[in-house]
Amino acid sequence: MQPFAEENSLTAPHNPLEGQAETLPSQASAVGTQPADLPPIELLAPPYPLAPSSPPAENPPWSGLDVLILAAVTIFAIFLSMMGVSLVAHMYFEPGVPWVDVARKPEVVVLSQVLGYLVVLALMVRLASAHGDSAASALKWNWPQSWPAFLGYGVVLSIALQLLAHLLPMPKTLPIDEFFQTPREAWLLSLFGITFAPLLEELFFRGFLYPVLARRFSVATGILVTGLAFGAIHGAQLKYSWGPVLVIVLVGIVLTTVRAASKSVASTFLMHVGYNFTLMVAMFAGTDGFRHLEKLRT
């Protein structure tokens, strides 16, 4: 019988799965996995690392809409305060003078702007600190260590641009000259020009407006547009004559450039104070201590 068995073993067809049945389940369970000694395969990884995006030059916590609302509130607050102050002055101090004439008096105009500016200043602080940071930090109110130097830069800027103004066509009289009729008015305007005026203008233009423009467009665009806007709000005082308006635009561009480089609105405030102070000193000297203000119109 053995030869028959050997013949059957030789002629029986070979089953390739014979003897491997018990290993198939373990191999099948390994389908879709990878050996533990190989590193993981990142199928979606790029062939090279992506460069990190650079942060924006300015990133204030407020938006362009907030700046527009702030500008509208400023105009409205000054208008309401001027209405109130002029009515009180007309009723109690100038009853025989037409109300419109009372509203044009420098004392009424300055007091109205101071009251309106106080309201706007409170709104600025609230808006700047609305996202948790302090208002000073959000507005970049970084007081420079060499603060006298920035006052000096403002003096130099004022002298340089006044020399330039002599080369430009300048009208003999300007609407702002009407506010300098008496020594009292001249002193009042001078004090306002080196305190409240530069403070609120720097906070709005270099504190709120510029960083929004720089974030939305670019630093260069922010500097240029802020300088143009700064000149535009002074246009009515300068009869919209291109010579004096150009000087103010250049002031705005220089101050905004310093703000962009120093990241400090306090620095531009000091420069603004130095600039206006130099103008007032020149006016004081040219009118014999504000005693001969008619020289401003000759």
C-alpha positions as CSV (number, residue, x, y, z in Angstrom):
1,M,0.0,0.0,0.0
2,Q,2.9,2.4,0.5
3,P,3.7,2.8,-3.2
4,F,0.1,3.8,-3.8
5,A,0.3,6.4,-1.1
6,E,3.5,7.8,-2.6
7,E,1.9,7.9,-6.0
8,N,-1.1,9.8,-4.6
9,S,1.2,12.3,-2.9
10,L,3.1,12.9,-6.1
11,T,0.0,13.4,-8.3
12,A,-2.2,15.4,-5.8
13,P,-2.4,19.0,-6.8
14,H,-0.4,21.4,-4.5
15,N,-2.5,23.9,-2.4
16,P,-0.4,27.1,-1.9
17,L,-2.5,28.1,1.1
18,E,-2.0,24.8,2.9
19,G,-0.3,25.2,6.2
20,Q,-0.8,29.0,6.2
21,A,-4.4,29.2,7.1
22,E,-3.7,30.0,10.8
23,T,-1.4,32.9,9.8
24,L,-3.9,34.6,7.5
25,P,-6.0,36.3,10.2
26,S,-3.0,37.9,11.8
27,Q,-1.7,39.1,8.5
28,A,-5.1,40.4,7.5
29,S,-5.4,42.3,10.7
30,A,-2.1,44.1,9.9
31,V,-3.5,45.4,6.6
32,G,-3.6,49.2,6.7
33,T,-1.0,49.5,9.5
34,Q,2.7,50.2,9.3
35,P,5.6,48.7,11.2
36,A,6.3,50.4,14.5
37,D,9.9,50.9,13.7
38,L,9.2,53.2,10.8
39,P,8.5,57.0,11.2
40,P,4.9,58.1,10.7
41,I,4.0,59.1,7.2
42,E,2.6,62.6,6.8
43,L,0.6,62.3,3.6
44,L,-0.5,66.0,3.6
45,A,2.8,67.5,4.7
46,P,4.2,70.0,2.2
47,P,7.6,69.2,0.7
48,Y,9.1,72.3,2.5
49,P,8.1,74.2,5.7
50,L,5.8,77.2,5.2
51,A,7.3,80.6,6.1
52,P,5.6,82.2,9.1
53,S,3.5,85.2,8.2
54,S,4.9,88.5,9.5
55,P,2.7,90.4,12.0
56,P,1.2,93.6,10.8
57,A,3.1,96.8,11.4
58,E,0.2,98.1,13.5
59,N,-2.6,96.2,15.0
60,P,-4.9,98.4,17.1
61,P,-7.9,96.9,19.0
62,W,-10.3,99.3,17.2
63,S,-11.5,99.4,13.6
64,G,-11.8,102.0,10.9
65,L,-15.5,102.3,11.8
66,D,-14.6,103.1,15.3
67,V,-12.4,105.9,14.1
68,L,-15.2,107.3,11.9
69,I,-17.6,107.2,14.9
70,L,-15.0,109.0,17.0
71,A,-14.6,111.7,14.4
72,A,-18.4,112.2,14.2
73,V,-18.7,112.3,18.0
74,T,-15.9,114.9,18.1
75,I,-17.7,117.2,15.7
76,F,-21.1,116.7,17.5
77,A,-19.6,117.3,21.0
78,I,-17.9,120.5,19.9
79,F,-21.1,121.7,18.2
80,L,-23.2,121.0,21.3
81,S,-20.7,122.6,23.6
82,M,-20.5,125.7,21.4
83,M,-24.3,126.0,21.4
84,G,-24.5,125.8,25.1
85,V,-21.5,128.1,25.9
86,S,-22.6,130.7,23.4
87,L,-26.2,130.7,24.8
88,V,-25.0,131.1,28.4
89,A,-22.6,133.9,27.4
90,H,-25.4,135.6,25.4
91,M,-27.9,135.4,28.3
92,Y,-25.6,136.4,31.2
93,F,-22.6,138.2,29.8
94,E,-23.5,139.7,26.4
95,P,-27.3,140.2,26.3
96,G,-27.0,143.1,23.9
97,V,-24.8,141.3,21.4
98,P,-26.4,139.1,18.7
99,W,-26.0,135.4,19.6
100,V,-24.2,134.7,16.3
101,D,-21.6,137.3,17.2
102,V,-21.2,135.9,20.7
103,A,-20.6,132.4,19.2
104,R,-17.6,133.8,17.2
105,K,-15.8,135.3,20.1
106,P,-12.4,133.5,20.7
107,E,-13.2,133.0,24.4
108,V,-16.4,131.2,23.5
109,V,-14.8,129.1,20.8
110,V,-11.9,128.0,23.0
111,L,-14.1,127.2,26.0
112,S,-16.4,125.2,23.7
113,Q,-13.5,123.2,22.3
114,V,-12.1,122.5,25.7
115,L,-15.4,121.2,26.9
116,G,-16.0,119.2,23.8
117,Y,-12.4,117.8,23.9
118,L,-12.9,116.6,27.5
119,V,-15.9,114.5,26.3
120,V,-13.9,113.2,23.4
121,L,-10.9,112.4,25.6
122,A,-13.1,110.3,27.9
123,L,-14.5,108.4,24.8
124,M,-11.0,107.8,23.5
125,V,-9.9,106.3,26.8
126,R,-12.9,104.1,27.0
127,L,-12.5,103.0,23.4
128,A,-8.8,102.3,23.7
129,S,-9.2,100.2,26.9
130,A,-12.3,98.3,25.8
131,H,-10.4,95.2,25.0
132,G,-8.6,94.7,28.3
133,D,-5.3,96.6,27.7
134,S,-4.7,100.0,29.3
135,A,-5.5,103.0,27.2
136,A,-1.9,104.2,27.3
137,S,-0.7,100.9,26.0
138,A,-3.2,100.6,23.2
139,L,-2.6,104.2,22.1
140,K,1.2,103.8,22.3
141,W,1.5,106.6,24.8
142,N,5.1,105.7,25.6
143,W,6.8,108.7,27.2
144,P,10.3,108.9,25.8
145,Q,13.3,109.1,28.2
146,S,14.9,111.9,26.2
147,W,11.7,113.9,26.1
148,P,13.4,117.4,25.9
149,A,15.0,116.2,22.6
150,F,11.5,115.8,21.1
151,L,10.5,119.2,22.2
152,G,13.7,120.4,20.4
153,Y,12.8,118.5,17.3
154,G,9.5,120.3,17.2
155,V,11.3,123.7,17.5
156,V,13.7,122.7,14.6
157,L,10.7,121.5,12.5
158,S,8.9,124.8,13.1
159,I,11.8,127.0,12.1
160,A,12.6,124.9,9.0
161,L,9.0,125.0,7.7
162,Q,8.7,128.7,8.4
163,L,11.7,129.3,6.3
164,L,10.0,127.2,3.6
165,A,6.8,129.2,4.0
166,H,8.7,132.3,2.9
167,L,9.3,130.7,-0.4
168,L,5.6,129.8,-0.9
169,P,2.7,132.1,-1.8
170,M,1.1,133.1,1.4
171,P,-2.0,135.3,1.8
172,K,-1.5,138.5,3.9
173,T,-4.4,137.7,6.1
174,L,-5.9,134.4,7.3
175,P,-9.2,133.6,9.0
176,I,-7.2,132.5,12.1
177,D,-5.9,136.0,12.5
178,E,-9.4,137.1,13.6
179,F,-8.8,135.3,16.8
180,F,-5.9,137.5,17.7
181,Q,-7.6,140.9,18.2
182,T,-6.7,141.6,21.8
183,P,-3.8,140.5,24.1
184,R,-6.2,138.4,26.2
185,E,-7.3,136.5,23.1
186,A,-3.8,136.0,22.0
187,W,-2.7,134.6,25.4
188,L,-5.8,132.3,25.5
189,L,-5.2,131.0,22.0
190,S,-1.5,130.5,22.7
191,L,-2.2,128.4,25.8
192,F,-4.8,126.4,24.0
193,G,-2.4,125.8,21.1
194,I,0.3,124.3,23.3
195,T,-1.9,122.2,25.5
196,F,-5.3,120.8,24.5
197,A,-5.0,121.3,20.7
198,P,-1.8,119.1,20.3
199,L,-3.0,116.6,22.8
200,L,-6.3,115.8,21.1
201,E,-4.9,116.1,17.6
202,E,-2.1,113.7,18.3
203,L,-4.4,111.2,20.0
204,F,-6.8,111.2,17.1
205,F,-4.5,111.3,14.1
206,R,-1.4,109.5,15.3
207,G,-3.1,107.5,18.0
208,F,-6.3,106.3,16.4
209,L,-6.2,107.0,12.6
210,Y,-2.7,106.1,11.6
211,P,-2.5,102.6,13.0
212,V,-5.8,101.6,11.3
213,L,-4.5,102.9,7.9
214,A,-1.2,101.2,8.4
215,R,-2.8,97.9,9.2
216,R,-5.3,98.1,6.3
217,F,-2.9,99.4,3.6
218,S,0.8,100.0,4.5
219,V,2.9,102.2,6.7
220,A,3.7,104.5,3.8
221,T,0.1,104.9,2.9
222,G,-0.8,105.5,6.5
223,I,1.7,108.2,6.9
224,L,0.7,110.0,3.7
225,V,-3.1,109.8,4.3
226,T,-2.8,110.9,7.9
227,G,-0.7,113.9,6.9
228,L,-3.3,114.9,4.3
229,A,-6.1,114.5,6.7
230,F,-4.2,116.6,9.3
231,G,-3.8,119.4,6.7
232,A,-7.4,119.2,5.7
233,I,-8.8,119.9,9.1
234,H,-6.7,123.1,9.3
235,G,-7.8,124.2,5.8
236,A,-10.6,126.5,6.9
237,Q,-8.3,128.4,9.3
238,L,-5.9,128.9,6.4
239,K,-8.4,130.0,3.7
240,Y,-7.6,126.7,1.9
241,S,-4.5,128.5,0.4
242,W,-2.2,125.8,-0.9
243,G,0.9,127.4,0.5
244,P,0.0,127.3,4.2
245,V,-2.0,124.1,3.8
246,L,1.1,122.4,2.3
247,V,3.1,123.4,5.3
248,I,0.6,121.8,7.7
249,V,0.5,118.7,5.5
250,L,4.3,118.4,5.8
251,V,4.0,118.8,9.6
252,G,1.5,116.0,9.7
253,I,3.7,113.8,7.5
254,V,6.8,114.4,9.7
255,L,4.9,113.8,12.9
256,T,3.3,110.6,11.6
257,T,6.7,109.4,10.4
258,V,8.1,109.9,13.9
259,R,5.1,108.0,15.3
260,A,5.7,105.1,12.9
261,A,9.4,104.9,13.8
262,S,9.2,105.5,17.6
263,K,5.9,103.7,18.2
264,S,5.2,106.6,20.6
265,V,2.3,109.1,20.4
266,A,3.8,110.9,23.4
267,S,6.9,111.7,21.3
268,T,4.8,113.3,18.6
269,F,2.8,115.2,21.2
270,L,6.0,116.7,22.5
271,M,7.1,117.6,19.0
272,H,3.7,119.2,18.3
273,V,4.0,121.2,21.5
274,G,7.5,122.4,20.5
275,Y,6.2,123.3,17.0
276,N,3.3,125.4,18.3
277,F,5.4,126.9,21.1
278,T,7.9,128.2,18.5
279,L,5.1,129.8,16.5
280,M,3.7,131.5,19.6
281,V,7.1,132.8,20.6
282,A,7.6,134.3,17.2
283,M,4.2,135.9,17.3
284,F,4.9,137.2,20.8
285,A,8.2,138.7,19.7
286,G,6.8,140.1,16.5
287,T,3.9,142.0,18.2
288,D,5.9,143.4,21.1
289,G,4.4,141.0,23.6
290,F,1.0,140.8,22.0
291,R,0.6,144.6,22.5
292,H,0.6,145.4,18.8
293,L,-1.4,142.6,17.2
294,E,-2.1,144.8,14.1
295,K,1.4,143.8,12.9
296,L,0.0,140.4,12.1
297,R,-2.1,141.9,9.4
298,T,0.5,144.0,7.7
